[in-house]
């Protein structure tokens, strides 16, 4: 087949024109990939025997996509929400749980934050658990130990206040304190707070002409910060203490430390073997008199006290003091009877459960 010259020119022009047009066409641009939401913080609190609440901060999406959250527990997704809190219910008592809170942006972006917690164990008088000592059953009869948090705090506070029937004058402490603080290994001596020294009970400062005079009375919750006048003579937070050591502590707040007692920076560490005693005495003052647990009392607030309550179990002298002071005043320190009560009220590290 032969082409005429005009036909060839048209064909060449057509080809040239196609090349020019293709080079000028706008080429498609690749869309930027979707970015996942940023990491966020998760905290678990309000843990009871059958419930637990989990909270988290917002997961900010760099593409401004709407973020929702998948609630996953034990390998299964149980809900999708656009809030920052969720309460697990119908849990098993004393059981470990774990899972993830997953932030999703609806476009394939997701970030998961892991959590874990353990539900609490029931207390005596709750769900058939009757391991409370017989001598305490009548005292705590009015308290519903199935409660947690503020509800349990209020019940225990009401009981502790109502049972406090004998209000001592400060000078009357001499009639009771040294029997309460008696050295369990030598009843003629008192065991001094912080130092742990055992000295003859008559060596208290101000005891007439008796010599030597080595110890005085420590207000574990500093007297200068007590708002209620009758709290200053409450034996539950008064302790025999070496006078020099008492003076060094002064009104310093309790602070973190390890080993022996002493001043740490701008605070006071009571010593490894006394930190639990101190925590439970201060928690009693908070319960009985609603005195605050702020930075004047503890550099770590209540969290440090809860840590000590869990780390240092109840000692023989604490049990002795609780019983003797109950005989003198009519009320008890419930956190000595069972440190686990503090866990059920305030949360924090899991403390010793003396009724289980």
C-alpha positions, 0 to 999 in steps of 0.5 A: 500500500502506498502513501501519498506525501500529504498522508505521510505528513499528516501521520507525522504531525499526528505523532509529533502532536501526541508526544507534545501533549503527553509531556505537558499532561499533569502527572498524578501525585501520590497521596501522603500516607495516613499517620497513626494517633500519638501515644497516650497515658493510661492509668488504672484506679478504683480497683475493688473485688469486682470492678476497676476503672481505667482512665487515659489521656487523649491520643492526638491524631497528627492528621486531625482525624477523629479518634475513638478507643477500643477497650480490650481485655484478656484478648477480646474487644468489649466496647468502642467509645469516644470517652477517656474512661471505662469501668470494668464490672463483674470481675472475679475477686483476687484475679489478674487482668490485662489488656489494651486501650487502642486509639484508632483514627478510622483510616487504618491508624492505631496505637495500643497502650497495655494495662494490667491490674489485680482485683482485690480480695474480699474482707471479713464479713463480706461474701462469707469471709469470716477470718476477722479475729473474734475479738474484733467482730463486735467492734466492727459490726457496723461496718460494711466491708463490701464497700470501697473508696470514700464509702468505706472511709466514711463508715470507718471514720464514723466508727472510729469517732464514735468509739473514741469515748475517753478524751485524755488530757495531754499530761495524762499520756504518762499513765498509758503511753509507756505501757503501750510503747513497752518493749515486747522483749522487756516490759520494764523498758519502752521501745523508742521510735526511729532509733529502736533503742530500748530504755527504762520507762522512767527516763522520760523527760520531766520525770522529777529528779529521776536520772537520766532523762533520755526520751520525750513524746513524738507527735508523729503527725506534727503538733504544729499542723494539727487543727483539732485540739483534742488530736494533740493528746490522741495516743494513736499517734504519740510515741516515746522517742529519744529527745535528740532524735525528736528535736532533729525531726522537728516538724519535717515532712516524711520523705522517701529514703532507705536504711536507717532514720534521719534527715533526707534533704528537706524531709525525714525518713523514719527508717525501714522498720518504722515506715509502716508504723508511721504511715498507719499512724498518720492515716489514722489521724487523717481518718479520725480528725480529717487532717490533710495529707499534704506536703507538710506531712509527706513529700509524696502525699498519701502515695508515699504513705500507702507505699510504706503501709504496703512495704512494712507489715504490722509489727508486734509493738503496733498490735500491742499499742492498738490494744492498749490504746483501745483500752485507754481511749475506746477506739482502735486504729483500723489500719493496724487491725488490717493494713489492707483497708487502706488499699481498699479505700485509697488504692495504691500498692497492695498491702498486707491483708491480716483478715485473709 
